Amino acid sequence: MEPGAWRNRTTVTEFILLGLTENIRLQPILFALFLCAYVVTVGGNLSILAAIFVEPKLHTPMYYFLGTLSLLDIGCITVTVPPLLACLLAQQCRVPYAACISQLFFFHLLAGVDCHLLTAMAYDRYLAICQPLTYSTRMSREVQGALVGICCTVSFINAMTHTMAVSVLDFCGPNVVNHFYCDLPPLFQLSCSSIHLNGQLLFVGATFMGVIPMILISVSYAHVAAAVLRIRSAEGRKKAFSTCGSHLTVVCIFYGTGFFSYMRLGSVSASDKDKGIGILNTILSPMLNPLIYSLRNPDVQGALRRVLTGKRPSE
């Protein structure tokens, strides 16, 4: 839909984001904090990508998915943080209607791919631990590419559906959004037309993007846990659990904050708690992922050291 068509449907041509605080003295401090968080997140995820690229040991399906996750984390934080930094510098945040809708679309697109990619990573661990003899054939490069393609397609359909549904709502004023980026719940609160259909779409979207992936992840790890407990060697059990522990930590952070954010439509007013959950979901989670995946992984740590020191990997 063209921007001109959007304007014909609504009297609101821009939104005013309240951001994280209205205290002008705190804004330079927040600017420095979030700039550092952005640099650390992008740098950390690029380091993971570089390590995977240069280290032959990491040319496996698990690290292919991890590299894709790093790209998504860079995308997610880039959608939200640079506009936030610009608002903190300007000490006001006026966002054109079309820009707000675009941010909404790209955020849900990238976050949606993240949801299903975590499911694909759980399936990869299931095959590696429970079906090791057929793992190489059942998780070939073609299968890896197909899984990522499915993740992107499902997420695109979900993001486009929500974006189109929001774009036909009437916004008659006020136009003040109590958040630091454009998202569905805060925009629903400003609509002067019925959001019943939007609520139903959000529920259906949460089912396909959250509930079903969580069920699949749970089933995968139930089989993994059963298989690991059958391993007689304590060292073998420890190694198997260590490859899954990082992924489970990321899943808990990502889905925990996501469900809290989007399953609270009964709340009629936004609060600072929503902003805190937004920070955790859009900033801290992408920033922590490289640390979580490399903290207990000697292969990644060794590859990162070689990237930083410029040493060539051993064949």
PyMOL commands that set and color helices and strands:
alter all, ss='L'
color gray80, all
select helices_A, chain A and resi 3-9+27-54+56-58+61-90+97-130+132-138+141-167+184-188+196-229+234-262+272-295+298-309
alter helices_A, ss='H'
color red, helices_A
select strands_A, chain A and resi 14-17+94-96+176-177
alter strands_A, ss='S'
color yellow, strands_A
deselect
rebuild
show_as cartoon
